Amino acid sequence: MAKKDKIKAEQEFLKTYSSEAFEKPSVAVDILVFTVEDGRLKVVTVRRQEYPFKGDLALPGVFVGMSESVDDAAKRGIREEAGLEDIYFEQLYTFGEVDRDPRMRVVSIAYMALVPVEKIHLRTGLRSEKTELTDVDEILGSKEGIAFDHRQIIECGRERIRSKTETTSIAFNLMPEEFTLPELQKVYEILLGKKLYKANFRKKVAELISETDHMTSGDAHRPSRYYKFKG
């Protein structure tokens, strides 16, 4: 079939095609914003203002609009639900268990970001009672009600962080522009959930960092040099 005839045939097909031929699930995005505060890995959470799971802890999230991409929905979701903007996300996983939402069939695409705590300025969203930073280990170890399958999503996010911390420079997303090696090692240990040997750690990160001319004051300890991430 010639290309011109093929295009015409497809246009004729689309004129008569019924979008009601198949059932359609709704699509949502759920958003994980991780940070480190007080030596703990934390995630942005909200208290739901609406049923189902009214009053329960949940991740910020929204349904994807018919005229927006899933990436745009993620940006809108974190803005509406937690008041955060200009955050770089990566897709984590798609969650599609049949009964994950009691209202209807909903497939959720989870997004993940690591953000320094000083850049997180939370405010209560449009559909939540409260927005806060919650300790990840407390969420995963708690019997408190967590909305939908969000406990599973948070656990998946934590495992992704651990995996990427071992193989990439993701930990530097949580660091200020300049940092000491003990500060950097502490963040690595929090993300990995284990203690690291100082010599092995410094060898591991040596190619990722460069020295600065700045030193800590040394008021209470020996002065430490500040470093910068090469990337």
N, C-alpha and C positions, 0 to 999 in steps of 0.2 A: 504494500500500500504506500502510495506517495505521501510525503510528509504533510503536504497541504490537505490531502484527503483524511489523513489520520487526525490532524488537529480538528477538522470539521466534525468528524465522527465523535471525537471526545467531547466537543462542545455540545453536540446533540444529546449525548449520554448524560452529561451533567445537568441539562435542562430538565430531564425527567427523573433524575435520581432523587429518592426520598431519604432524607437523613433520619427518618423515623424507622428505618429498616432494622436498626440495631439499638439495643439498650446502651445508654451512655453513663459511665461512672463520672462522678465529679472529681476534679483534680485540685489538690491543695498543696501548699508549701508549708513546711515547718522549719523553723530557723534556730540553729544552735550558734550562739555567740559565747565562746569560751574566753576566760581570762584567768589571771592569777591574782589573788588578793589575800593578804595575810598568810602567805605561804601555802595557800590551798588552791586547787583547780576549781573554778566556779563557772556557772553558766547562767545566762539571762533567762529568767522565768517570769511568768505572769500568774495572777490568780484570776480564774475565769469568772466573768460577771454573768455569763449566760449558761442556760442548759444546752447540752448535757454537761455533766461534771461541774456544775456551778460551784464556785468556791474552791475548787481543786487547783493544785499546781499544774502548770502546763507550759509548753514551749510557745513562744510567739508564732503565729501562723495565720494564713488567710487562704480563701479559695482563689484559684486563678481565674481572672476575668476572661471573657470570650475574646477580647481585643488586646490582651497583653501576653507577653512571653512569660515563661516560668521565672526567668531571671528578674524581670521587672516586677513580678508578683512578690518575689522574695524581698526586693528592695522596699516595696510598698508595705509589706507585712511587718518588717522590723521597724519601719517608720511609724506605722499606725499603732502597733502593739507595744512598742518599747521606746519610741521617740529617738531612735538611732538612725543616722544617715551616713552616706559615704563610706560604707563598709564593703570590703572585697570578700565575696563568698565563693566557695567551691561546692559543687554538688557532692553530697555524701552517699546517698542511697535512696532507692525508691521503695516505699513501704505500701504493700497492697493486700494485706490479709482481708478476707471478705468481710469479717465482722469487726474491723478495727474502729469503725464509727457507728454508733447505734442509730444514727439518723437515716443513713443511706449508704450506698456503695461509694467510698471515697478512697482514691489513691493519692498518697502524699509523697512529694519529692522533698527530701530533707537537704538543707543547705548548712554549711558549717563555716565558721570564721574564728580566728584567734585575734584578739584585740587587746592592747595594753589597757590596764584598768583606768589609767588617767584619761583615756579617750572615751570612756563610757560615762555618759551623763543620762541617766534613766529618767523617764517620766511615764506616768500612767497612760496607757493607750486608750483607744476608743472603746474597746470591748473587754477591758480588764479592770479588776478592783485595785490591783497593786502590781508593780513591776520591781523586781529585785534581783540581786545576785545570790545564787544558791549553791552551796557546796555540793559538788558532783558526787563525792563518796556518800554524803548524807542522803542524797536522793536515791542512789542505787541501793543503799542499805536500809532505807526506811520502809515502813509498812503504810505510811501515809498514802492516801489516794493520789495517784498521778493520772491525769486525763489521758484518754485514748491509749495509744501504745508509746507514749512519750518516754517512759522509762527505758524501753528497748531502744528508742532512737538515741537517747543520751548515752546509753552503754555502747552503742555502735560508734558514736562520735568519739567517745573516749578511746576506744580501741584503735580507731583510725589515727588519732593524734599520737598514740604510742608508737604505732607502726611508722608514721611519717617522721617522728622525732628521731627514730633510729636511722633513717635513710635519707632525710632531707634537712634543709635549714629552717623548717617551719617554726622552731622555737624562737627564732629571732623576731618573729611577728609580735612577740610579747615584750621585747626589750626596748629600753629607751635608746636614743642615738648613741650614747656612750655608756659603758657599763664595765664593771670589774669582772674578772674571771670567777670569783666566788658567787657573784650575783647570777652570772650566766649558768654556772653549774647547778645552782639551786633551782632555777627554772627548768632545766633539763630533768632534774630529779623529780620535780613535781609532775611534769608531763609523763615521764616514764613510770612513775610509781615505785622507784627504787633508788637506793644509794649508789653513787658512782665513785670509783677510785680517782683521786685528783690527777695523778700522773696520766692515767689512761684517757681521762676526759680531755685534758689539755692537748694531748696528742691528737685526739679525734677532731677537735675544733680548730686546730692551729691554722689550717689552710683557709678557714672561713672568716678569720678575724685579722685585724691589723692594729698595731699599737697607736695610741695618740700621745701627745706631749703632756697630757694632764694626769695628775695623781690625786688620790684622796688626801684629805687633810692629815690623817694619821693621828688625830687627837686621842683616840682610845687604843688604836692598834698601829702596827707598822703601815706606812702608806702603801696603797695598792694602785697599780697603773690602770687607767681607763683604756678600753678597747672599743673598736667600731666593727660593725659587720661589713665585710667586703662587698656583699651583694647589694 
